[in-house]
């Protein structure tokens, strides 16, 4: 009888566990290949006859393309002839992407082809929302901040940086001070990006003092503000470049709350790494960033690019893949 009860208990537990959504993801960390398949990359390689690599795409030959998808068109039987372009629709000509050496935002140039894809989409005024996904060290914050600084003289009145205040590991608890002082630990990565963008020609006494000086100048002139994501309800944000960092730590509800606050003249850049989620009830499939990428890929006002190559350091690249 006892053995039967134990056996029945095992069957009951097995049936409960098997009915739980994404239980495999809760019990085992997915492989990198599985994670990469959870969302749309934003770019695709296509093979075409050399004479067809021009300004139009035939729907019969290449069906299923999405608005603002980057195409790497490669000529048949050739390893060199290719064209990089943005697809808008089957009724519109392709928008050619220039060589990355001729592209820059605030003096920052793209380091690889995926970053050049993002530069092209960010520079498109028809794209109101841009999502950038990628592992740690691939340059997401740098690309977003360099574009934001570049736009300050071109119609954007200020930059708003939002971040979910989710600690990695155990939280430090209550932090004293004003709201800005409480947010400083979460915003240090953007200070690092500003430090690179506004690198002073003259030698400073320390890199820390340079970062503080640049940060304080932007804040004092009210050109940049850092806010927690929870302080948006009821606002209408006009003529602002909004950067949502760590978007993988948001829910669908939080992403919707942000996008419904966006007013005229504003643009949103959502960046994140679906391999580094710090909220226990979110995973690689149900977080706000993945929802936005998947549901936004059919919209002509939303663009997306996944960054692949890391540039921070060899050890950072190794750790993001193997640990």
N, C-alpha and C positions, 0 to 999 in steps of 0.2 A: 504493500500500500504506500509506504513511504517513498519507495523508488518511483511508483507511479505518480505521486504528488510532485516529486522533484522533477520527473520528466515532463509532467504537465506544466509545471512552473517555468521550465526552460522554454517550452513551446509558446507559452503565453508571453514571456519576455521577448522571444524572437519575433512574435507577431507584432508586438507593440513597437519594437525597435525598427522593424522593416517598414512600418507605416509612417514613421517620422520623416518629414521632408529633409532632403540633403543630409541624412544621417551619416553617409560616408564622409562628407566634408567635415562634420563635427568630430568624427573619430580618427580620421587620418588626414594629414596634410596632403592636398592634391599635388601631383607632379606639375612641373612648370609647363609641360605641353598641354595639360588639361586646362590650366588657368588661361593660357593664351587663347584657347578656343572659346572662352566664355563671352568674349565681346568682339565687336567689329573693329578691324584694324584701321579702316579709313583709306587704305591704299591697296592696289592690286596690280599684278603684272599680267599683261595681255600680249599674245603673239599675233602679229598681223603681217600681211604682205607688205613689202617695203613701199610699194606705191600707195598703200592705204594709210600709211602713217602721215596723216595730215590734220585737218581741223574738224572733221566730223566723225562720229561713231555710228556705225550701223547697228540698229537694235537687233536685227536678225542674226548678225554675227556675234554680238556681245550683249545678250539680254541680261537683265537683272542688276544693272548698275544703279548706284544711288547718287542723289544730288551731292555735290561737293566732294565726291570720291576722287582721290588722286590716282591717275592711271600711269603706269610705267609701260609704255607701248614699245615692244621689242620687235624688230624686223625678223622675219623668218630666215633661218640659216645664217644668222649673223649674231655675233657676240658684242658688237660695238654700236650698231645703229639702234637708237632708242629715242623716245620722246617722253618727257615728263610733262603732264598736263592735268588740269582740274576738269572733271566732268560736271556739267551743270544739268543738262538734259539731252535727250536724243534730238531735240529741235534746235539746240544752241551749239555754236562752235566751242571747241575746247579752249581753255585758257592755259597757255603755255607757261611753264615754270622756268624762270631764268636760272642760270648757273648760280650756285650758292655763293660764289665769290662776289657776285654783284648784288647781294641782298644784305641788308643790315637794319637793325633797330637800335637806336641810341648807341651806335658804334659796335654793337654785338653782332657777329656774323654766325650763321648756322654752321655747326660742326659736322653734320652728316645730312644725308638726303631726307631722312624723316623730319629733321628740324627745318629744312628748307621747305618741305611740304606745309608744315605748320605756319611758317612765315608767310607763305602765299595765301593760305586761308585766313589768317589773322588780318592781312592787309585788304581783304575783300569786305567792303562796306555792307554787302548784302548778308554777310554772316553775322548774326546778332549774338550767337552763342557758340563758343568753341570748347571742345573737350580734348584734353591731352592726357593720355594714360602712359604709364611706363614704370619700369623698376627704379629704385633709388639710384640717383646719380646720372640719370639720362638727360638732365637739363630742363625739366619741366618748369621749375620756378624761375630759372634764368630767362627762358624764352618768354614766359608770361610777363615778367617784370620789365624786361627790356622793351617789349612792345608797349606796355603801359607808359613807361617813361617817354618813349618816342611819341606817343599820342598826346602828351600834355600840351604840346604846342600846335596840335592839329585838331582842335574841336573838343577834346576831353578836358573837363574842368578840374577833375580830381581823380585819384585812385583810391578805391576801397578794397582792402584785403580782409577776407573773411576766413575763419578757420574754426572747425569744431574743436571745442576745448576738451579733447580726450587725451588723457595721459597715457604714456607707454609704460606698462607695468604698474606698480603701486603708486598712487597719487601722493603728492606731498601734503595734501590737506589744504586748509585755509591759507590764502596768501593775503597779507595786508596791503594797503595802498589803494590808489584809484583804479578805475577799470583799465586804463592804459598800462599802469604798472603791473596789474595782474596778468595782462596779456603778453607782456614782454617775453616770457620763456617760450611761448608758442610762435612768436614772430621772428625769432632770431635767424631763421633760414632766409627770410627776405632781406634782412640786413646784410647777410652775406652776399646776396645777389646785387644789392645796391652798391656794395663795396666794390664789386668787380666792374659794374657799369660806370660808376663815377670815380674810377681809380685816379687819385691825384697824381699829377706829374711830379710834384715836389715830394721828397721823402718826408713821411710823417714819423712822429715819435714811436707810434705803434699802430698795428692794424686795427686794434680795438678802438683807439681814439678816432681813426678815420671813419669807421662804421658809425660811431656815435654822432660824429659831426654831420655826416650826410643824412642820417635818420632824423636828427633834431631839426635840420634846416627844412626838410620836406614837411615835417609835422608842424613846425612853427608857421609856415606859410599855408597850412591847411591844404596842401596838395596831395597828401596821402593820409589815410586813416585806417586803423586796424580795429576790427569789431568782431565780437563773437557772433556766430551764426544765429544765436537765439534772440538777438536784438533787432530783428527785421520786421516783425509783425506790424502792419499798418503803414509802413513807409512806402513812398514812391520815389525811386532813385533816378534822378535825371542827369544826363550828360556826364556819366561816371563810368570809368573802366573798373569793373568788379572782378576780382580774382578770388575764387573759392579754392583754397588749398585743402589737401587731405579730403577730397570729395568722397573717397571710398568709405569714410567714416560717417557719412550722412545716410539718412533713410530717403525713400521716395517722397515722403511728406515734406521733409526739409528741403529737398531739391525743388519741389513744386512751390514751396513758400518763397524761396529765393527768386525763382524765375518770374513769379507773379508780382514781384516788387519792382521789376525792371521797367523804367520809364523811357521816354523819348530821348534819343541821343546816347543811350547807355549800351554797353556791350559786356558780356559775361564770359570769363574764361574759367572753366572748371578743370582742375588738375588733380591727379591722384595715382595711387599704385594699388591695384586690387589684390596684390600679394601681401600687403601689409595693412590688415584691418585690425583695429584695436577695440572695436565694439563687439561684445560677446554675441549679440543676437543678429549681427550682420555677417554675411559671407560674400564670396566672390560673385555670386549670382543675384543676391537680393539687395545689394547696397545701391545708394542713389546714383552713383557715377555710372554703374553698369546699366541701370534702368535708362538713364539719360542717353547713353551711347546707343543702346539698342533701339529705343523708341524714337530717337532723334535722327537716325540715319536716313529716314525717308523724307526729312524736311529740307527745304532749300534754304533755310535760314540758320541751320545748325551744321557745323563741321566737326570732324574728329580725326585725330592722328594718334597712333600708338608709337611711342618712342621705343627703340629696341637697344641701341648701343649706349652703354654707360661711359661717362667721361670723368667721373669723380676720381677714381683710383682703381688699380687692379684688385685690391683687397675688398673694396666696396662692391665691385662688380661680382667678384667670386662669392661674397657672402649673400648677396641678394638672390643668387641662383641656387647655391648649395645648402644654405642653412634654413 
